[in-house]
Amino acid sequence: MVVTNAKWWDKLPADIRKGLSEAMDEATAYGNGVASDLNNKARKNVEASGKTKIVTLSKDDIAAWKKAMAPVWDKFAPGIGKDLIDAAQKAGM
């Protein structure tokens, strides 16, 4: 996540903003790849340990979970913004 002051950002020349945006996109893609690799390795270790059962939810289970989460999304939307709620839901959360 990158946070900056909008006034500062808007004062930057267009070519600088473009370069910074491209660099942030690259860094985000790289970081997400590293995180994905770490998560996959951790999952394999959990599976290999034999101490944990991983349950894959059915489509019906996922639908029920999303329905049960609706009041939670509604509760927090005013504080964090509907746009973030919508993005999380679109991402499958």
TAMO-V459040 format. One record per backbone hydrogen bond with DSSP energy under -0.5 kcal/mol. CO is the residue of the C=O (numbers start at 1). NH is the residue of the N-H. E is the energy in kcal/mol with one decimal. If there is no record, write none. Layout:
co	nh	e
CO	NH	E
CO	NH	E
//
This chain:
co	nh	e
5	9	-2.7
6	10	-2.9
7	11	-1.2
8	11	-0.5
8	12	-0.7
9	12	-1.3
13	16	-0.6
13	17	-2.4
14	18	-2.5
15	19	-2.2
16	20	-2.8
17	21	-2.7
18	22	-2.4
19	23	-2.4
20	24	-2.6
21	25	-2.3
22	26	-2.4
23	27	-2.7
24	28	-2.6
25	29	-2.4
26	30	-2.5
27	31	-2.8
28	32	-2.8
29	33	-2.0
30	34	-2.4
31	35	-2.6
32	36	-2.4
33	37	-2.4
34	38	-2.5
35	39	-2.6
36	40	-2.6
37	41	-2.4
38	42	-2.5
39	43	-2.6
40	44	-2.2
41	45	-2.1
42	46	-2.3
43	47	-2.9
44	48	-2.7
45	49	-1.5
46	50	-0.7
46	52	-0.5
47	50	-1.0
52	54	-0.6
53	55	-0.6
54	56	-0.5
55	57	-0.6
58	62	-2.5
59	63	-2.4
60	64	-2.3
61	65	-2.4
62	66	-2.6
63	67	-2.2
64	68	-2.4
65	69	-1.7
66	70	-0.9
67	70	-0.7
69	72	-0.8
69	73	-2.3
70	74	-2.5
71	75	-2.1
72	76	-2.0
73	77	-1.7
74	78	-0.6
76	79	-0.6
76	80	-2.2
77	81	-2.6
81	84	-0.5
81	85	-1.7
82	86	-3.1
83	87	-2.1
84	88	-2.4
85	89	-2.7
86	90	-2.5
87	91	-1.7
88	93	-2.3
89	92	-1.4
//
